[in-house]
Amino acid sequence: TCTLKYYVSRRRPNFYSLCEFDVNKLQCMSPLEKIREASLSFPSGHSSFSFCGMTFLMLFLLGRVALITSSSSITLPPSGGSRVIKLAQYKSILGVLCCLVPWSWSFFIASSRIVDKWHHPSDVVAGSLLGIAAATISYHAFYPCLVTPKAGVPLSLLQQQQPNNSTV
């Protein structure tokens, strides 16, 4: 994100107020550091960071939901008879919650950057996509795909469980 910010150097929507532009002199009156900060709009760092963290959390939670609901059940205390509830029937509801809660926070952060006039909408979209891509790549470096039976188990633990059949 920072590399792209310095490479593109797109001005923020509130650039002229940040650089304290003087209409009579036709120049910015702020120190160079403040002018440089006002020129780092693309991509949005807040959007990138929030979507990266929340997407990783979402994928982690989805993996755990897949792992827990695949073989677990809950036995409710007897109130006229014990009742066993299979968690697999609630997998879709838990999955939706695991997606909705983290991403709603990220959408709030991303939209606040536009409302506060710190970023253009394209800056926020680019930062969000960058964060989602980084989180997806990072997640799959440590965890298997969500559709596998071992979703939610770190790859390092899966490799330790596999017997080593190589002969020297």
C-alpha angles and dihedrals in degrees: 000000000000092000091054091046092057094040096050099032094189116179120246120245089250094046097128095050091047094050091044093234114210110214093199095052094031093224141099115264098195124100116273092252092060092046090051091052090050088057097056103085105124118102110015110242094199092053092045094049096043095047091045093053097040094044090052089048091048093051090046092051092046089052091050092047090052091048096046099042095047095075110003134102134176124226111210119216113269113267098165091334137356118270126205118207119196110218092211091079090060095047095104094048092049090046093053091049091049089055100038101049100051096038094047088059090050092049089051092052093045094048091047089061090059095043091050089050094237094121142026115239091253090056090055094046092049092047091048093050091046090052093047091050093048092049093047092050092045093048094051090049089065106023134044124247115290094241095060120096090243095055111147095030114109115247090235090062092046091053091050091052095053114091115241107239097176118120123207 
